[in-house]
Amino acid sequence: MASHIRCFERKQTRYDWQHYIPLVERKPGALRNGAPFADMPQPLMRLRALLLKHEGGDRVMARVLGAVPRSGLEAVLVAVELVLESGNPSAEHVENVLNRLRAAAPPESVATHLEVSEEPISDAGRYDSLRTEVGHA
């Protein structure tokens, strides 16, 4: 079910652009002149303006908008801001940033008293001799 803000005046229309994401994923051309997408948050509007200048930009923007239901609007907005700052807008870049934002922090380093007792020897000749000893039929 969807809920919308009620309009009390005549000839007034309100859209929620997030309701149209499944449509845009199937028909990305709706992004070019679609009235529901005029109310998107500012970072998404800037990204859309950049992407629609290039051929296939509507499909890229549709992939970015498709991440909103999966990752949440706030996470996508943060990712889009970071991508816009980098100057390389693409759906893959946004997805990469989203995955890095979701990733758990790396574990802390563990202090250890282990030491190497025998230094490794880098001798490529040892490996070449192993190759010649093994005979394959």
BALOBA-1460 file (C-alpha; in Angstrom, 3 decimals):
// residues 137
<rec num="1" residu="m" x="0.000" y="0.000" z="0.000"/>
<rec num="2" residu="a" x="1.152" y="3.515" z="-0.700"/>
<rec num="3" residu="s" x="0.258" y="6.642" z="1.171"/>
<rec num="4" residu="h" x="0.370" y="10.129" z="-0.304"/>
<rec num="5" residu="i" x="0.015" y="13.609" z="1.082"/>
<rec num="6" residu="r" x="-3.504" y="14.798" z="0.409"/>
<rec num="7" residu="c" x="-4.047" y="17.672" z="-2.031"/>
<rec num="8" residu="f" x="-6.709" y="20.190" z="-0.983"/>
<rec num="9" residu="e" x="-6.539" y="22.496" z="-3.986"/>
<rec num="10" residu="r" x="-7.691" y="21.906" z="-7.526"/>
<rec num="11" residu="k" x="-5.329" y="20.887" z="-10.310"/>
<rec num="12" residu="q" x="-2.629" y="19.947" z="-7.856"/>
<rec num="13" residu="t" x="-0.675" y="16.724" z="-8.293"/>
<rec num="14" residu="r" x="1.775" y="15.123" z="-5.898"/>
<rec num="15" residu="y" x="4.129" y="12.281" z="-6.685"/>
<rec num="16" residu="d" x="6.412" y="10.089" z="-4.641"/>
<rec num="17" residu="w" x="9.323" y="9.301" z="-6.944"/>
<rec num="18" residu="q" x="10.233" y="6.166" z="-4.986"/>
<rec num="19" residu="h" x="6.973" y="4.507" z="-6.071"/>
<rec num="20" residu="y" x="8.151" y="4.728" z="-9.689"/>
<rec num="21" residu="i" x="11.515" y="2.968" z="-9.225"/>
<rec num="22" residu="p" x="10.246" y="-0.435" z="-10.513"/>
<rec num="23" residu="l" x="8.892" y="1.310" z="-13.624"/>
<rec num="24" residu="v" x="12.166" y="3.120" z="-14.263"/>
<rec num="25" residu="e" x="14.108" y="-0.111" z="-13.945"/>
<rec num="26" residu="r" x="12.028" y="-1.535" z="-16.814"/>
<rec num="27" residu="k" x="11.735" y="1.700" z="-18.823"/>
<rec num="28" residu="p" x="14.679" y="3.993" z="-18.015"/>
<rec num="29" residu="g" x="13.599" y="6.578" z="-20.599"/>
<rec num="30" residu="a" x="10.912" y="7.745" z="-18.150"/>
<rec num="31" residu="l" x="13.671" y="9.545" z="-16.236"/>
<rec num="32" residu="r" x="14.170" y="12.119" z="-18.958"/>
<rec num="33" residu="n" x="10.857" y="13.946" z="-18.644"/>
<rec num="34" residu="g" x="9.104" y="12.127" z="-15.813"/>
<rec num="35" residu="a" x="7.244" y="14.504" z="-13.492"/>
<rec num="36" residu="p" x="7.628" y="12.234" z="-10.425"/>
<rec num="37" residu="f" x="11.405" y="12.581" z="-10.575"/>
<rec num="38" residu="a" x="11.382" y="16.363" z="-10.216"/>
<rec num="39" residu="d" x="11.125" y="15.945" z="-6.426"/>
<rec num="40" residu="m" x="14.179" y="13.713" z="-5.941"/>
<rec num="41" residu="p" x="16.779" y="14.800" z="-3.378"/>
<rec num="42" residu="q" x="19.405" y="17.228" z="-4.656"/>
<rec num="43" residu="p" x="22.338" y="14.750" z="-4.919"/>
<rec num="44" residu="l" x="20.244" y="12.460" z="-7.116"/>
<rec num="45" residu="m" x="19.174" y="15.421" z="-9.258"/>
<rec num="46" residu="r" x="22.815" y="16.442" z="-9.802"/>
<rec num="47" residu="l" x="23.777" y="12.874" z="-10.682"/>
<rec num="48" residu="r" x="20.843" y="12.606" z="-13.068"/>
<rec num="49" residu="a" x="21.843" y="15.847" z="-14.796"/>
<rec num="50" residu="l" x="25.390" y="14.551" z="-15.288"/>
<rec num="51" residu="l" x="24.363" y="11.101" z="-16.468"/>
<rec num="52" residu="l" x="21.631" y="12.171" z="-18.890"/>
<rec num="53" residu="k" x="24.198" y="14.162" z="-20.896"/>
<rec num="54" residu="h" x="25.686" y="10.861" z="-22.088"/>
<rec num="55" residu="e" x="24.173" y="8.092" z="-24.172"/>
<rec num="56" residu="g" x="22.806" y="5.352" z="-21.919"/>
<rec num="57" residu="g" x="22.846" y="7.660" z="-18.900"/>
<rec num="58" residu="d" x="19.186" y="6.967" z="-18.196"/>
<rec num="59" residu="r" x="19.951" y="3.245" z="-17.772"/>
<rec num="60" residu="v" x="22.820" y="4.048" z="-15.417"/>
<rec num="61" residu="m" x="20.584" y="6.336" z="-13.359"/>
<rec num="62" residu="a" x="17.906" y="3.628" z="-13.262"/>
<rec num="63" residu="r" x="20.465" y="1.228" z="-11.770"/>
<rec num="64" residu="v" x="21.394" y="3.813" z="-9.124"/>
<rec num="65" residu="l" x="17.726" y="4.359" z="-8.248"/>
<rec num="66" residu="g" x="17.259" y="0.588" z="-8.111"/>
<rec num="67" residu="a" x="19.670" y="0.533" z="-5.170"/>
<rec num="68" residu="v" x="17.326" y="2.701" z="-3.051"/>
<rec num="69" residu="p" x="14.908" y="-0.119" z="-2.064"/>
<rec num="70" residu="r" x="17.799" y="-2.508" z="-1.366"/>
<rec num="71" residu="s" x="20.130" y="-0.204" z="0.564"/>
<rec num="72" residu="g" x="17.931" y="2.626" z="1.789"/>
<rec num="73" residu="l" x="17.690" y="6.220" z="0.666"/>
<rec num="74" residu="e" x="20.189" y="7.640" z="3.171"/>
<rec num="75" residu="a" x="22.925" y="5.179" z="2.222"/>
<rec num="76" residu="v" x="22.387" y="5.839" z="-1.491"/>
<rec num="77" residu="l" x="22.510" y="9.605" z="-0.931"/>
<rec num="78" residu="v" x="25.818" y="9.295" z="0.937"/>
<rec num="79" residu="a" x="27.217" y="7.083" z="-1.824"/>
<rec num="80" residu="v" x="26.045" y="9.479" z="-4.547"/>
<rec num="81" residu="e" x="27.642" y="12.434" z="-2.733"/>
<rec num="82" residu="l" x="30.964" y="10.565" z="-2.553"/>
<rec num="83" residu="v" x="30.739" y="9.577" z="-6.217"/>
<rec num="84" residu="l" x="29.979" y="13.157" z="-7.260"/>
<rec num="85" residu="e" x="33.010" y="14.375" z="-5.319"/>
<rec num="86" residu="s" x="35.221" y="11.854" z="-7.118"/>
<rec num="87" residu="g" x="34.108" y="13.131" z="-10.521"/>
<rec num="88" residu="n" x="33.522" y="9.632" z="-11.946"/>
<rec num="89" residu="p" x="29.763" y="9.036" z="-11.877"/>
<rec num="90" residu="s" x="28.689" y="5.497" z="-12.707"/>
<rec num="91" residu="a" x="26.332" y="2.882" z="-11.303"/>
<rec num="92" residu="e" x="29.245" y="0.567" z="-10.567"/>
<rec num="93" residu="h" x="30.977" y="3.296" z="-8.576"/>
<rec num="94" residu="v" x="27.828" y="3.952" z="-6.529"/>
<rec num="95" residu="e" x="27.389" y="0.204" z="-5.872"/>
<rec num="96" residu="n" x="31.047" y="-0.073" z="-4.876"/>
<rec num="97" residu="v" x="30.712" y="2.795" z="-2.389"/>
<rec num="98" residu="l" x="27.508" y="1.269" z="-0.990"/>
<rec num="99" residu="n" x="29.263" y="-2.062" z="-0.475"/>
<rec num="100" residu="r" x="32.188" y="-0.357" z="1.253"/>
<rec num="101" residu="l" x="29.797" y="1.549" z="3.514"/>
<rec num="102" residu="r" x="28.052" y="-1.710" z="4.460"/>
<rec num="103" residu="a" x="31.256" y="-3.675" z="5.000"/>
<rec num="104" residu="a" x="32.292" y="-4.464" z="8.546"/>
<rec num="105" residu="a" x="35.370" y="-2.776" z="9.925"/>
<rec num="106" residu="p" x="38.558" y="-4.799" z="9.515"/>
<rec num="107" residu="p" x="39.690" y="-6.643" z="12.635"/>
<rec num="108" residu="e" x="42.224" y="-4.957" z="14.846"/>
<rec num="109" residu="s" x="45.863" y="-5.984" z="14.653"/>
<rec num="110" residu="v" x="46.923" y="-8.558" z="17.183"/>
<rec num="111" residu="a" x="50.162" y="-8.043" z="19.063"/>
<rec num="112" residu="t" x="52.265" y="-11.200" z="18.905"/>
<rec num="113" residu="h" x="55.682" y="-12.305" z="19.998"/>
<rec num="114" residu="l" x="56.157" y="-14.745" z="17.129"/>
<rec num="115" residu="e" x="59.394" y="-14.415" z="15.206"/>
<rec num="116" residu="v" x="60.676" y="-16.064" z="12.064"/>
<rec num="117" residu="s" x="63.443" y="-18.492" z="13.070"/>
<rec num="118" residu="e" x="64.588" y="-19.267" z="9.522"/>
<rec num="119" residu="e" x="64.544" y="-16.574" z="6.876"/>
<rec num="120" residu="p" x="62.967" y="-17.738" z="3.596"/>
<rec num="121" residu="i" x="65.343" y="-18.091" z="0.652"/>
<rec num="122" residu="s" x="64.213" y="-16.774" z="-2.687"/>
<rec num="123" residu="d" x="65.891" y="-19.055" z="-5.208"/>
<rec num="124" residu="a" x="64.034" y="-19.431" z="-8.483"/>
<rec num="125" residu="g" x="66.432" y="-22.197" z="-9.517"/>
<rec num="126" residu="r" x="64.907" y="-24.493" z="-6.875"/>
<rec num="127" residu="y" x="61.504" y="-24.147" z="-8.499"/>
<rec num="128" residu="d" x="62.899" y="-24.738" z="-11.988"/>
<rec num="129" residu="s" x="64.470" y="-27.991" z="-10.787"/>
<rec num="130" residu="l" x="61.083" y="-29.133" z="-9.474"/>
<rec num="131" residu="r" x="59.554" y="-28.601" z="-12.912"/>
<rec num="132" residu="t" x="62.098" y="-30.839" z="-14.629"/>
<rec num="133" residu="e" x="61.915" y="-33.688" z="-12.062"/>
<rec num="134" residu="v" x="58.207" y="-34.346" z="-12.574"/>
<rec num="135" residu="g" x="57.437" y="-36.273" z="-15.728"/>
<rec num="136" residu="h" x="53.888" y="-36.188" z="-17.071"/>
<rec num="137" residu="a" x="52.849" y="-38.856" z="-19.547"/>
